[in-house]
Amino acid sequence: MDQVRDPWTKVGQHPLCEVMSSSPTTLTHRPPRSSTKASTEISAKTVEVILERLEDEARQRVADGFNKWTFTFGVLNVLSLVYVFAVYPQHFWILYVAESMFFIPFRFYKLWFKKPLNQALHYIDFCWITNIAFLVFFCIVLFLGGPNVKMFSETFRSEFFMIIYGISCGPLLGALLVTPLPLVFHSFEIMASVLIHFMPPAMVYILRWDSGVMADTWPTFFYADHTSLNFWPSGQFTRSVFGNSFIYYFCWAVPYMIWQLAIGLRLPSKGKFDTVYHFNMR
């Protein structure tokens, strides 16, 4: 069996000899000056690159709207949502209407002028279409109705709110779990996305667990019984949270798929409009 030979065969060449030997003739290992100088230059260049990238990111944030006013507005907006949710839950849906009337058109405006491709067609995505439908319904009952005026029948409100329950606690809330959205307070575009996914589930939570307060405050806007919902079909497919939500989803999905296959897949190649599909696949 061959022995494994130590390459440091001469006395004074083994690194341990630098510590163990007291002889003044022992060699001390020092890095070459040229190597030290090169390492210093590389480190300095690395720091310069990092600082330049940080400055580029800072300039990009300013270009995206970061300043003390937008940041303060974003923080106060989130605090107001939490406050109304906790203290005045019966009015939380009005805050949802107000927020949607600002953020949804604002983000559409920003998407329309996106470069290099117009992203306005992102609004035919399921989450945006759903929130627009919710907004239209609540605006009708808020601005065209009144405390004692029933804009819709009890049956319609019951069926519609089952859709709100299913979609809010299903796709909208699920999207937050799959693709978490950051709270970037100064970015109204990102906060708009947070709003459409977070506020509908919070609203149906209030309807379910504070239904008595909602019925006392808004007796004609919401149907009376939120405590005995039919979550699964029983006897018939409709008149349940799952059934109504399933039908609503496919009422959107089928036309959207047809449009995507017939028109949407070729839009980016024409150099003008982008789609959610292409945006997510990049």
N, C-alpha and C positions, 0 to 999 in steps of 0.2 A: 504494500500500500504506500503510495507516494505521500509524502508530507506536503502540506500546504505551506509554501515558503512565504515568509514575510518579505515584501519588497524592500523594506527599510533594513537592509542587512548591515549597514555600517553604523557604528556607535555615533550618536549625535544627530542622525538623520530621522529617527523615529520622533513623531510629534510629542510623545510622552517625555522624551528626554529634555524638552524645553522646560518642563516643570520639575522633573525628578533630579536632573543633573545640576550640581552647583558649580561645575567647572566654568570658568570664564570663557573657555573656548567653545562652549556649546552654542550652536547656531540658533538664533531667534527668528521665528517665522514672521515676516512682515509682508503685507501686500505691496506689490509694485506701485510706485507712485503714479505711473501712467494708468493703471487700472483704477486707482482711487479717483483720479481726475475724471476718467471717463464715466465712472458711476455717478459722480457729482453732476456732470453735465446731463446725463440721462435723467436723473432725478429732477433737475431744474426744468428740463423740457417737459417732463411728465406733469409737473405742477403747473406750468404755463398752459398746457393743453387742457387740464382740468379747469383752471380758472377761466379760460376762454369759453369752454362749454357751459360753465355756470353763468357767465355773462350772457351767452346766447339764450339760455333758458330764461334768464331774468327779462331779457328784451322781448322774448316771445310771450311771456306772461303779461307784460305791460301791453303788448299788442293785442292780446286776448281780452283786455279790459281790466287787468289788475291795477287797482289803486285803492286808497283808503276809503273812498266813498262806496265803491261796489262791494268791497270786502265787508264794510260795516253793514251795508244793506243786507247782504247775504246772511250774516250772523243774526241780525235782528229778525229777519224773516223766519229763520229756523226757530228762534226762541219764541216768536209769536205763534207758530204752529203748535209747539209743545204747550204753550200757555193756554191757548184756546181749547186744545184737545183735553187738557186736564181740568180746566175751570169752567169752560162754557162748551161742553161737548155738543149740546143741542144746536149750536151755531157753527159747528166745524164745517158742515157742508157748504155754508155760505162763503167761508174762507176758501174752500176748494174752488168754488165758482170764481171768486175774485182772482185767485192765483192762476187759474187756468186761462182766464180772459186776458191776463198779462203775458204769461210765459209761453203759451201755445202760439199766439201770433208772433211774438218776438222771435222765438226759435225758427219759425217758418221763414221769417224775413232773413235771418242769418243763413239758413240753409239755401235760400234762393240765390244768394250771392257767394256761395262757396266756390273756391277754385281748386283744381282745374275743372271740376264737374259740378253742375247744379245738383244739390241734394234735396230739393223740395219734395221729390217723390218718396222720400223716407216717411212722409206723413201718411202714406197708404199702408204702412206697417200696422200690424194688429193692435199694438199697444196705443198708438196714436189715434187710430180710427175709433177705438173703444172709448178713450177719454173724450174725444170730440163728441161722440154720441151721448155720453154721460153729461157733458157740459150743455149740450142742446136741451136735453130733458130737464135739467135743473134750472136752466134759464127760462124755459117755458113756464114751469110751475112757480118760479120766483117773480118774474116780471109780468107775466100775463095772468097769473092767478092772484090769489089773495088768501088771507087767513081763513076765510069761510067759503072759498070758491074751489070746487073740485074740477081740475082740468082734465083728469083722466078717471076712468071708472076704477072701482076697487079691484076688479079682476085684472085689468091691464097693469095697475101698479103692482099687484102681487106677482104677476108673471115677470114684469120688468125687473123688479128688485131681486128676484131669484137669479136673473142673469147677472145683476151687479154683484151679488154674493159669489157666484161661481167664478166669474172672470176676475174679480178683485183678489179673491183668496187663492185662485189658481194660477193662470198665466202671469198676471201682473206681479203678484207677490213672489211667484216662482222665479221670475226673471231676476229679481234682486238676489236670490239665493244662488243662481247659476252664474250670473255676471254681476257681481257687486259693484255698485256705483259709488264713487267717492264723493264726499261733501266738499266740493270746491266752491267756497262761498262766493268768490268774485266772478265765477263763470255762470252766467245766466243760462247758457245752453245746457251745461251739465245739471244744473239745479232744476231745469225744466224736465229732464229725464228722470231725476229723482222724484219730482213731484208726481208725475203720471203713474209711477210705480208704487209710491208709498202712500199717497193720500187716499185713494180708493179703498185699500184694505183697512186703513185707520177709520175711514168713514163707516164701513160696514161693521166694524167692531163696535162702534158707538150704537149703530142701529140694533145690533143684536143684544148688547149688554146694558144699554141705556134706552131701550125702546119706550119705556114709560115716560121718560122726560121728553123724548122726541114727539111722542103722541100728544102730550099736553101742550107742547110749544107749537107744533105744526100739525094740527089734527087732520088737515086735508091734503097735505103734501105727500105723506108716506102712509102706506097701508098699515092697519092697526096692529096686526099680530106678527111680530118677528121672533116670538119665542117657540113656536112650533112649526119650524120650516121642514119641508120634505126635501131632504138632501138627495135621496135616491128615488128613482121612479117606482111607483107603487100602483099597479093597475093600469096606468097610462104613462107614456114616456114624458109628456110635458107635465107642467105643474110640479116640477121638482127642480132643485138647483142644478143637478147634473144634466138633466134632460134639456132644460132651457138653455144652459150654457153651451152644451154640445151643439144644439141647433144654431145658436147665434154664431159660434165659432165657424161652423161650416158655411154659414151664409156669407162670411167674409172669405174663408179659405178657398172655396171653389172659384169664385170670380178672380181672386188674386192669383191663383195658380194659372188660370187660363191666360190672364194678362201677362204674367211673368214669362210663360212659355212662348206666347205669340208676339209679345212686344218687348218686355223688360230685358230679356237676355241680350238683346242686340243694342240697347240704348247706349251703354258706355262706349261701345266701339264707334258710335257716331259723333262722340266728342262733346256732348252737351249735358245729358242727364245721367246721374248715378242712381243705383238702386241699393236697398239694404242688403240684398243678396251679394252683390259685387263688393260692397263696402266691407262686409264681414269676411269674405273669402280672400281678401288681400293680405 
